[in-house]
Amino acid sequence: MWSDVRPPTTTQVRDAFGVEVGELRPHPGGFEADAFTDGRWFMKLWRQRPDSDAGLALTAELAARGIPVPAAERALDGSYTSEHHGRRYALFPFVDGRQGTWNDADAIARAMRAVHEITDLVLPRTDMDEWCIEVLRDRHDHPWIVDRRDEVMAGVDRLEAVIERARAIDMPHVVCHHDLFPHNVLVDRDGRIATLLDWGRAMPAPREHDVFAALCGPDPVRFLRAYGAEGLDLTHLEYARLARSLRDLAVRVFNEVDLEGVNTWGFDGLRRVDADLALSRPFCDR
């Protein structure tokens, strides 16, 4: 999907962060970044937009409060990232473990609930501005989606309408990860959460902006019960679930990568939205 890339040298890392790293070897990363490790440090090298400094700084605060999160290393210039060939990178302590799966749903749900108990951090709140709306409107004739243009535009129109409704509802805000899926969880040999990864998009938001992840798994009710969900707001769930599918569609169309994911992450998810929301109704007040 992406061309090979070399990480910064040990000297470059030392000059930027003041730490000594060993030989950096490729490590499974994700859709947005390449990753490397020497077994002690983990490096995330973003392909495009890096995580915010506020999100990276948050990892230290969460770790201090007992949440299993690898705290980003602060660079010598006071920021949390440095540049390498026009791309930003950050350093974290390396945490060993297997990638989570939906079989770990109970543990992930409980970890999510623990994060949501944190309500006193002063951070910029979500504004629910969705970049995917403009991207999909501008690229509705892209060859990957032109044959389903009406379906895409109907989803975009619906998202704009649900954002307007959601903004009118006064909701408590908690620390939300916004992508707390199994691929961002490492699990130890005993089946316990070793760490929760990728906090760069975290900000205070209604808890539904995290809880919607339950609806994307194979057993939403199990996840919601393990979380202890009750009194959820259906409008915010609809926003989060719908926005996720449209974002997954837009990022692939915009970057022209992962045609298969346009279907599996984009259209398949988009077509599940109403069925997923129906499963959540017993846990909702409105």
NUNUPA-454864 format. One record per residue (C-alpha): x, y negated, z negated; residue number from 1. Coordinates in nm, 4 decimals, m for minus. Example, Ala and Ser with C-alpha at 12.3 -4.5 7.8 and 13.67 -1.06 7.14 Angstrom:
2
- 1.2300_0.4500_m0.7800_1
- 1.3670_0.1060_m0.7140_2
//
This chain:
286
- 0.0000_0.0000_0.0000_1
- 0.2815_m0.2377_m0.0896_2
- 0.6412_m0.2638_0.0286_3
- 0.9230_m0.1472_m0.1978_4
- 1.0634_m0.4124_m0.4272_5
- 1.3674_m0.4279_m0.6506_6
- 1.3348_m0.5564_m1.0077_7
- 1.5478_m0.8364_m1.1500_8
- 1.9010_m0.7407_m1.2476_9
- 2.0049_m0.6894_m1.6081_10
- 2.1877_m1.0233_m1.5922_11
- 1.8805_m1.2046_m1.4624_12
- 1.6670_m1.0569_m1.7404_13
- 1.9235_m1.1492_m2.0053_14
- 1.9461_m1.5055_m1.8744_15
- 1.5664_m1.5398_m1.8728_16
- 1.4667_m1.3542_m2.1905_17
- 1.7856_m1.3127_m2.3926_18
- 1.7456_m0.9347_m2.4157_19
- 1.9521_m0.6489_m2.2785_20
- 1.7696_m0.4014_m2.0565_21
- 1.9016_m0.0765_m1.9157_22
- 1.8501_0.0632_m1.5696_23
- 1.4985_m0.0332_m1.4641_24
- 1.3176_0.2498_m1.2892_25
- 0.9813_0.2297_m1.1087_26
- 0.6850_0.3107_m1.3291_27
- 0.3165_0.3419_m1.2399_28
- 0.1763_m0.0091_m1.2340_29
- m0.1577_m0.1091_m1.0920_30
- m0.3331_m0.2902_m0.8122_31
- m0.1960_m0.6334_m0.9072_32
- 0.1628_m0.5582_m1.0057_33
- 0.4708_m0.3436_m0.9673_34
- 0.6102_m0.2006_m1.2889_35
- 0.9491_m0.0841_m1.4141_36
- 1.0926_0.0553_m1.7363_37
- 1.4232_0.1530_m1.8909_38
- 1.2460_0.3603_m2.1568_39
- 1.2643_0.0762_m2.4087_40
- 1.1246_m0.2192_m2.2156_41
- 0.8363_m0.2369_m1.9707_42
- 0.8443_m0.4966_m1.6932_43
- 0.5354_m0.6146_m1.5071_44
- 0.6118_m0.7879_m1.1759_45
- 0.2991_m0.9478_m1.0313_46
- 0.2381_m0.9362_m0.6586_47
- 0.0368_m1.2559_m0.6552_48
- m0.1323_m1.4413_m0.9403_49
- 0.0370_m1.3668_m1.2752_50
- m0.1426_m1.3312_m1.6042_51
- m0.1852_m1.6584_m1.7915_52
- 0.0596_m1.7580_m2.0632_53
- m0.2385_m1.7875_m2.2984_54
- m0.3338_m1.4265_m2.2298_55
- 0.0230_m1.3074_m2.2773_56
- 0.0596_m1.5050_m2.6013_57
- m0.2597_m1.3422_m2.7228_58
- m0.0890_m1.0023_m2.7250_59
- 0.1346_m1.1105_m3.0134_60
- m0.1635_m1.2309_m3.2152_61
- m0.3580_m0.9104_m3.1551_62
- m0.0596_m0.6943_m3.2466_63
- m0.0206_m0.8907_m3.5705_64
- m0.3830_m0.8100_m3.6545_65
- m0.3326_m0.4383_m3.6141_66
- m0.4760_m0.3968_m3.2648_67
- m0.2611_m0.1492_m3.0662_68
- m0.1265_m0.3958_m2.8104_69
- 0.2311_m0.4372_m2.6777_70
- 0.3295_m0.7973_m2.7523_71
- 0.4769_m0.9878_m2.4567_72
- 0.8354_m1.1054_m2.5064_73
- 0.8788_m1.4819_m2.5067_74
- 1.1289_m1.6139_m2.2515_75
- 1.4097_m1.8490_m2.3514_76
- 1.2266_m2.1447_m2.1981_77
- 0.9286_m2.0833_m2.4281_78
- 0.7006_m1.9308_m2.1662_79
- 0.6160_m1.5648_m2.1285_80
- 0.7189_m1.5103_m1.7658_81
- 1.0148_m1.5679_m1.5379_82
- 1.0500_m1.5751_m1.1604_83
- 1.2075_m1.3190_m0.9285_84
- 1.1991_m1.3763_m0.5509_85
- 0.8914_m1.5955_m0.5802_86
- 0.7058_m1.3525_m0.8099_87
- 0.6504_m1.3816_m1.1849_88
- 0.7388_m1.1055_m1.4281_89
- 0.7015_m1.0383_m1.7994_90
- 0.8575_m0.8015_m2.0510_91
- 0.6814_m0.5842_m2.3081_92
- 0.7927_m0.3104_m2.5483_93
- 0.7554_0.0215_m2.3679_94
- 0.4864_0.2481_m2.5155_95
- 0.4813_0.6140_m2.4201_96
- 0.1547_0.7959_m2.3644_97
- m0.0737_0.9346_m2.1015_98
- m0.3174_0.7186_m1.9122_99
- m0.6648_0.7277_m2.0575_100
- m0.9578_0.8946_m1.8852_101
- m1.3318_0.8788_m1.9341_102
- m1.2884_1.1828_m2.1610_103
- m1.1397_0.9321_m2.4067_104
- m1.4521_0.7164_m2.3924_105
- m1.5314_0.7437_m2.7634_106
- m1.1859_0.6246_m2.8696_107
- m1.1850_0.3450_m2.6114_108
- m1.5287_0.2280_m2.7220_109
- m1.4216_0.2144_m3.0865_110
- m1.1052_0.0238_m2.9944_111
- m1.3146_m0.2227_m2.7954_112
- m1.5416_m0.2747_m3.0953_113
- m1.2376_m0.3472_m3.3150_114
- m1.1214_m0.6152_m3.0721_115
- m1.4690_m0.7676_m3.0708_116
- m1.4555_m0.8097_m3.4472_117
- m1.2035_m1.0896_m3.3851_118
- m1.3979_m1.4136_m3.3537_119
- m1.1677_m1.6822_m3.4955_120
- m0.9061_m1.7265_m3.2226_121
- m0.9002_m2.0659_m3.0523_122
- m0.8752_m1.9985_m2.6792_123
- m1.0399_m2.1377_m2.3654_124
- m1.3821_m1.9781_m2.3241_125
- m1.5062_m1.8109_m2.0115_126
- m1.6821_m2.0361_m1.7626_127
- m1.8043_m1.7503_m1.5408_128
- m1.6653_m1.9214_m1.2308_129
- m1.6253_m1.6364_m0.9822_130
- m1.3653_m1.6747_m0.7067_131
- m1.5108_m1.3713_m0.5288_132
- m1.8173_m1.5747_m0.4255_133
- m1.6178_m1.8121_m0.2057_134
- m1.3963_m1.5335_m0.0683_135
- m1.6885_m1.3185_0.0401_136
- m1.8829_m1.6080_0.1887_137
- m1.5763_m1.7143_0.3880_138
- m1.4952_m1.3607_0.5040_139
- m1.8408_m1.2144_0.5608_140
- m1.7389_m1.1351_0.9208_141
- m1.4286_m0.9415_0.8183_142
- m1.4200_m0.6099_1.0094_143
- m1.4185_m0.4104_0.6862_144
- m1.7566_m0.5470_0.5770_145
- m1.9221_m0.7040_0.8820_146
- m2.1480_m0.4029_0.9367_147
- m2.2751_m0.4449_0.5780_148
- m2.2713_m0.8240_0.5731_149
- m2.6350_m0.8557_0.4622_150
- m2.5703_m0.6275_0.1657_151
- m2.2655_m0.8296_0.0623_152
- m2.4447_m1.1626_0.0935_153
- m2.7406_m1.0323_m0.1055_154
- m2.4984_m0.9348_m0.3822_155
- m2.3316_m1.2765_m0.3734_156
- m2.6657_m1.4565_m0.3881_157
- m2.7717_m1.2397_m0.6796_158
- m2.4472_m1.3089_m0.8652_159
- m2.4886_m1.6843_m0.8277_160
- m2.8432_m1.6594_m0.9640_161
- m2.7489_m1.4409_m1.2609_162
- m2.4587_m1.6726_m1.3513_163
- m2.7039_m1.9613_m1.3702_164
- m2.9335_m1.7594_m1.5982_165
- m2.6465_m1.6373_m1.8147_166
- m2.5075_m1.9874_m1.8693_167
- m2.8436_m2.0932_m2.0093_168
- m2.8306_m1.8268_m2.2835_169
- m2.6460_m1.9224_m2.6013_170
- m2.4363_m1.6212_m2.6997_171
- m2.1720_m1.5513_m2.9665_172
- m1.8230_m1.5301_m2.8139_173
- m1.5617_m1.2710_m2.9096_174
- m1.2182_m1.1838_m2.7728_175
- m1.2862_m0.9954_m2.4486_176
- m1.0285_m0.8060_m2.2450_177
- m1.2430_m0.8139_m1.9266_178
- m1.0888_m0.4949_m1.7849_179
- m1.0852_m0.2453_m2.0713_180
- m1.1199_0.0642_m1.8563_181
- m0.9345_0.3934_m1.9081_182
- m0.6602_0.2895_m1.6631_183
- m0.5617_0.0146_m1.9096_184
- m0.5376_0.2517_m2.2065_185
- m0.2539_0.4808_m2.3129_186
- m0.3371_0.7765_m2.5366_187
- m0.0938_0.9667_m2.7601_188
- m0.0579_1.3431_m2.7943_189
- m0.3196_1.3541_m3.0684_190
- m0.5807_1.1808_m2.8560_191
- m0.5506_0.8503_m3.0398_192
- m0.5176_0.5142_m2.8694_193
- m0.1464_0.4380_m2.8321_194
- m0.1948_0.0973_m2.6748_195
- m0.4356_m0.1245_m2.4836_196
- m0.2721_m0.2816_m2.1787_197
- m0.3102_m0.5859_m1.9514_198
- m0.4405_m0.8742_m2.1629_199
- m0.3648_m1.1437_m1.9096_200
- m0.7326_m1.2112_m1.8319_201
- m0.8479_m1.2023_m2.1939_202
- m1.0549_m1.4898_m2.3321_203
- m1.3511_m1.5451_m2.5617_204
- m1.6752_m1.4422_m2.3954_205
- m2.0014_m1.2665_m2.4814_206
- m1.9191_m0.9057_m2.5763_207
- m2.1236_m0.7835_m2.2799_208
- m1.8392_m0.9012_m2.0555_209
- m1.6400_m0.6053_m2.1940_210
- m1.9186_m0.3623_m2.2773_211
- m2.0269_m0.3465_m1.9122_212
- m1.7318_m0.1085_m1.8614_213
- m1.9493_0.1600_m2.0186_214
- m2.1826_0.1374_m1.7203_215
- m1.9017_0.2195_m1.4773_216
- m1.8196_0.5540_m1.6378_217
- m1.9844_0.8937_m1.6006_218
- m2.1716_0.8784_m1.9344_219
- m2.2688_0.5194_m2.0220_220
- m2.4928_0.6223_m2.3115_221
- m2.2092_0.8096_m2.4818_222
- m1.9831_0.5049_m2.4591_223
- m2.2508_0.2661_m2.5843_224
- m2.3291_0.4906_m2.8806_225
- m1.9604_0.5241_m2.9718_226
- m1.9264_0.1454_m2.9528_227
- m2.2308_0.1032_m3.1757_228
- m2.4126_m0.1066_m2.9186_229
- m2.7384_m0.2691_m3.0142_230
- m2.9015_m0.6003_m2.9321_231
- m2.7088_m0.6436_m2.6067_232
- m2.8121_m0.9145_m2.3637_233
- m2.9213_m0.7637_m2.0326_234
- m2.8512_m1.0802_m1.8328_235
- m2.4865_m1.0923_m1.9388_236
- m2.4526_m0.7202_m1.8730_237
- m2.5934_m0.7734_m1.5250_238
- m2.3493_m1.0572_m1.4621_239
- m2.0460_m0.8569_m1.5743_240
- m2.1427_m0.5369_m1.3924_241
- m2.2284_m0.7131_m1.0660_242
- m1.9264_m0.9436_m1.0742_243
- m1.6907_m0.6496_m1.1222_244
- m1.8055_m0.4760_m0.8031_245
- m1.7933_m0.7964_m0.5991_246
- m1.4456_m0.8806_m0.7309_247
- m1.3249_m0.5318_m0.6412_248
- m1.4641_m0.5824_m0.2925_249
- m1.3275_m0.9355_m0.2489_250
- m0.9701_m0.8679_m0.3583_251
- m0.9355_m0.5856_m0.1071_252
- m1.0850_m0.7835_0.1775_253
- m0.8808_m1.0937_0.0933_254
- m0.5502_m0.9036_0.0805_255
- m0.6486_m0.6525_0.3503_256
- m0.5342_m0.3592_0.1404_257
- m0.7032_m0.0385_0.0228_258
- m0.9801_0.0077_0.2775_259
- m1.0940_0.3181_0.0903_260
- m1.1358_0.1100_m0.2239_261
- m1.3727_m0.1241_m0.0410_262
- m1.6179_0.1637_m0.0517_263
- m1.5330_0.3432_m0.3759_264
- m1.4802_0.0342_m0.5927_265
- m1.6857_m0.2160_m0.3997_266
- m1.9938_m0.0854_m0.2212_267
- m2.0440_0.2281_m0.4318_268
- m2.0350_0.0178_m0.7475_269
- m2.2590_m0.2479_m0.5983_270
- m2.5239_0.0100_m0.5139_271
- m2.5163_0.1488_m0.8698_272
- m2.5801_m0.1786_m1.0490_273
- m2.9541_m0.1447_m1.1060_274
- m2.9365_0.2223_m1.2053_275
- m2.6546_0.1429_m1.4492_276
- m2.8490_m0.1443_m1.6026_277
- m3.1532_0.0800_m1.6491_278
- m2.9411_0.3132_m1.8652_279
- m2.8440_0.0239_m2.0885_280
- m3.1973_m0.1069_m2.1562_281
- m3.2477_0.0907_m2.4811_282
- m2.9458_m0.0942_m2.6207_283
- m3.0684_m0.4394_m2.5188_284
- m3.2869_m0.6948_m2.6932_285
- m3.3640_m0.8834_m2.3736_286
//
